[in-house]
Amino acid sequence: MEKVTKARNSLNTTPKSMTKKKKINNIKLAPYIFIAPAAIYIIIVTIIPALMALPISFTDWSALTPKMHFIGFENYKNLLQDKEFYTSLITMAKFFIYVPLVMICGLALALLLNAKIKGMTIFRVIFYTPVITSTIAAAVLFDWFYQPSFGLFNSILNFFGINGIGWVSDAKTAVMSVIIFKIWKGTGVAMLIYLAGLQDVPEELKEAAEIDGASSWRKFRNITLPLLRPAHIYLAITQIIGVFMIFQETYMLQGPLKSTDTVVNYIYNKGFMSSEMGYASAMSFVLFIIVLIITLIQYKVLKIDAD
Amino acid sequence: MKKKKIKKATILVILCVTSLLVVVPFLWMIFSSFKNIEEFYVLPPKILPKSFTMKNFTELFNKAHFGTYYFNSLLVTTIQVITDVIIVTMAGYGFAKYKFKGKKIIFMTILATTMIPWVATIIPLYIMAYKTNSINSYFGLIFPGIADAFSIFLAKNFMETIPTSLIEAARIDGASEFKIFSKLVLPLTKPIIAVIVINKFIGSWNAFQWPLLVVNSDKYRTLPLAVAKFSSQYYDAYNLKMAAATLAIIPVLIVYIAFQKYFVSGISLSGVKE
């Protein structure tokens, strides 16, 4: 009541009778002004480029010649016959081992960190550190660790009487080396997601199982693991998409004979090193469609879960 | 009771050992940036330098223009963080506290754009930069990163918890819409602004893909670009490479340690809960 009288008073004291009307207009207009910068930014930087991607893939545009010609499906036809494209797809497929590995590492850490012990946050902070550091800088460090003759890893192997291996400099072990680096760098993300998921596992359920005499393994297998399903799905999808987008790691840690080149590396080489933008566009469009399908599957699965 | 204590002790031991896998590489890098190059070829490798030398750093700044790269990284990051906070909080407020035509579809469109992978838009974006003469310019370097669409979602969710009655009261008192936003809503939004700022700081500071495409002149090179270029050009200069990597990582490490509580909350906010 007080507020209303106060408002009336303030209205009476304002000399212009227009004020009230102007204010209502302001409220109608204000939200558009508030969202305008974000909307304009997203239109310019994401929506227009996304809409341009397909038309560009039908051209022979290159940064060297300013003209572009419409060449229809030519790029896509060439893509189907491009051996190097298939090789890069196979290389990318090898990287998918990373997804279950990083999830297992993250889950293990989360389970350990979930124990109620004082000072646990310090470990959480430590394990998340690689995530926030520059991939480029961290890769420079690992590049040296992987050095076959005087790197740290082979020195450790030698210490235990094992012969050193070639790591990134050997085409056979190059992908594995990059995966190890990625696990070191990415486990913190999986850990945090699983920790958040573990918070939703009710204590009473575990206690009830304990009273029934269930072993730790069975408790984990039958209660904790199924209840973490949303975290599993979220991580599986985001990490799979992450594997499609691998670039910085393989840009820095390059195996011999293109043994680590993924599709994005190939897109970069074609589009920006050989200036075949139209062709690179066709490849990135194919990649986009694959990622889109995976995202849609994620939504379907999560929706079924919610129902 | 005793069994529980043993279990706790075991967990702590495992955690301490595993955390060495993270801590030791960082320490190795930082200590190695003070080493002479000869020490890199000594077997078995040692973590501590024989004597600490600043030579690597002075060389990077005097001969390799790392001062310029640092300046560029700082400039790009500062501008992007400021614009991000302004754009994101404004949009978040618009979506959280107003009813207007097209609200739902605009919001869903923005959310959908966050799912578009960068690979899909980067070539057209490059062409746009090329046609507007923005290659090798601060504008070209900065503009595509001035806001983070996903943060709008965070800001909106947080602002929805601010009581509408507060805003109504201010309106009745005659405050303008912009004043309500800047003087009433923003101060109440500090915790999520901290999360947005820190995420953007890390993202901008470490940004690599777009800068790699849009910059090829030394004048506009940022730190990650410089580290990558340096590392392939002077492949054997491990001492300088470690110093360069240390330079690129240290600011982020400091921010991370100072604000670590926001990281954990920020990620869990944007993670499974969605």
Interface residues (C-beta under 8 A of the other chain):
Chain A: K3 K6 A7 S10 T14 K23 N26 I27 K28 A30 P31 Y32 I33 F34 I35 P37 A38 A39 Y41 I42 I44 V45 T46 I47 I48 P49 A50 M52 A53 I56 W61 A63 L109 L112 L113 A115 I117 T121 F123 R124 V125 I126 F127 Y128 T129 P130 I132 T133 S134 T135 I136 A137 A138 V140 L141 F142 D143 W144 F145 F150 G151 L152 S155 N158 F159 W184 V189 L192 I193 L195 A196 G197 P230 A231 Y234 I241 F244 M245 F247 Q248 Y251 M252 V264 I267 G271 F272 M277 A280 S281 S284 F285 L287 F288 V291 L292 T295
Chain B: K7 K8 I11 L12 I14 L15 T18 S19 L21 V22 V23 P25 F26 W28 M29 F40 Y41 V42 L43 P44 P45 I86 I87 V88 M90 A91 Y93 G94 F95 Y98 K99 F100 K103 I106 T109 I110 T113 M115 I116 P117 W118 V119 A120 T121 I122 I123 P124 L125 Y126 I127 M128 Y130 F143 P144 I146 A147 A149 I152 A169 R171 I172 D173 G174 S176 E177 F178 F181 I202 W205 N206 F208 Q209 L213 L223 P224 V227 A228 S231 Y238 K241 M242 A244 A245 T246 A248 I249 V252 L253 Y256 I257 Q260 F263 V264 I267 S268 G271 V272 K273 E274
